[in-house]
Amino acid sequence: MPFGRFILEERKKAGLSQKDLAALIRKEDGSAISPQYLNDIEHDRRGPPPDYIIDQLADALNVPREYLYYLAGQLPADLRERDQSTEPEKVQEAFRAFRRALGSNDNAVDT
């Protein structure tokens, strides 16, 4: 499911209008995002938003932030910002475990 469509469906389940949800989500300067920006996200006219917005959407919609990062095709900041000296084998095994947990083919090409 695309990121935006999931946000749209969860917003509707929560009984929130775009205006209501947009008012709950803050930009870095502390002001609310616009309903138009949220509309663009929901209709996948923009790429996934920055981490701080993904985190707020997860909180506002009461959904797991990890799932939103998965739909966004991103690693959460705590994983992205780890020490880059992690051995390639550990990273490869982590991706294999992730694939197994999702029931994906463990023989898929590792990246």
N, C-alpha and C positions, 0 to 999 in steps of 0.2 A: 504494500500500500504506500502511495506517495506521502511524504511528510505533510504536505499541506492538507491533503484530504483527511488525514488522521486528525489534524488539529481542528478542522471544520466539524467533523463528526463528534469529537469529544466536546467541543464548545456547545454544540446543539444538545448533546446529552446532559450537559451541565445547566442547560437552560439560560445560557448567556448570549446576548447579542454581540455582534462584532464590537460595537461601541463599548459595551460593558467589559468585555475581555481586554480590549485595547487600553482601557483606563487602568487596568490592573498591572500592565506590563510597562516597565520603566526603561528608558534609554539610559546611557551612561551619565547623561547630565541631569537625570532625575525626572525629566518630563515623560509623560505617557507617550507610547507609540500612537500613531494615528490609526483610525479604523481602516483607512485605505491601505496602509502598510500591512495590516493584518489580513485584509482582503487579498492583497497580492500574495502573501504567504499561503493562504488557504487555497488559492487557485494556482499554486506553483508557478507564479510569474516571477518569482525571485528565488535565488538559491536559499538554502537553509540559513536561518539567522545566526548571529553570533552566540557563543556559549551562554552569556548572561541572559539572553532572551530565551534560549531553549530552557534553561533552568527555571526561569519564571513561568514559562508556559506549562512546564511539568507541574510546578506547584499549584498554579491557578486551576489547572484542569484535573489535578489529583491523579496524574499518570506517572509511571516510572521514567525518570529522566534518562536512564540508560536506554530505554526503548526509543525515546525521541532521538537520541544520538545515533542509534542504529538506523532509524528511518532517514536521518539526515546524512548518513554515510560518513560520520565523523567519530573520532575517538574523543571521549571526554578529556578536558584539560588535564586532569590528574594523571591520565595515561600518556597524553601527548608530551607533557612537560617533564616526564621522568628522565633520569640520567640516561643519556643516549649510548652509554657504554654497555647496556644489557646485551648479553650474548645473542647472536642470531638464532641459535638453537632454542633458547627460551622463548623468543618471540614466535618462532615457528610452532613450537608446542602449544603456546597459548592460542594461536589461530586454529590449530587442529582441535583443541579442546572446545573452542567456540563452535566450530563446525559440527563436532559430535553432539554438543548440547542442542544444536538446532536441527539435528537429524540430517545434516548435509553430508555429501559424499566426502569421506576422509581422504580420498585419493585426488581431490581437487588440487589444482596448482596452488602452491603456497606463495604468498606475496610478502 
